[in-house]
Amino acid sequence: MVRKLALGLVAIAFVAGCKGKQTQSDQSIETLPTGGQSTAIDSTPLSFDPMGSDSGKISGLVTVHFGYDKSSLDASSKKDIATNVEWMKANPSVRVQIEGHCDNRGTIEYNVALGERRANAVKAYMVSLGIAADRLSTISYGKEKPLETGDTEAAWAKNRRANFVPAQ
């Protein structure tokens, strides 16, 4: 009973102590204007397929493919990325999430790390071609979102990819 009471008091003291502390980054957060002022936010929904470049329904965005256990960019992948850079330059208000994927070989942990390296390699190359880094985000799905199931080289090759999804 005494121990529970002591733990409860420690928790209350901790919360109360944290409440009054404000970091420098908290102090610099700006709030939206009030009093009926409007902001110029474009609320037009994007009409892109949520599967992104994997769907083939976003004209101009193409999926980048990788070799087995590779995150380096070859000439073919650089050409595909350049196509996506041109699309982004023609659509300057769109942000893109780059999704890294792997085939089903290897552990979950290994493939998540490999997918992250793939997505980051694509992002770095896009930034080097003139796309602002804040328009690009990355995520790795490892082997969790295959395009094709099966244990064949054709299936594995389709799943070793970085695809592009417009972010909202």
MOBELVEN-V155140 format. One record per helix or strand of 3 or more residues. SS is the DSSP state (H for helix, E for strand). FROM is the first residue (numbers start at 1). TO is the last residue. Records with the same first field share a line. If there is no record, write none. Layout:
# MOBELVEN-V155140
SS=FROM-TO ; FROM-TO
This chain:
# MOBELVEN-V155140
H=2-19 ; 24-27 ; 52-55 ; 75-90 ; 108-128 ; 133-135 ; 153-159
E=95-101 ; 136-142 ; 161-167
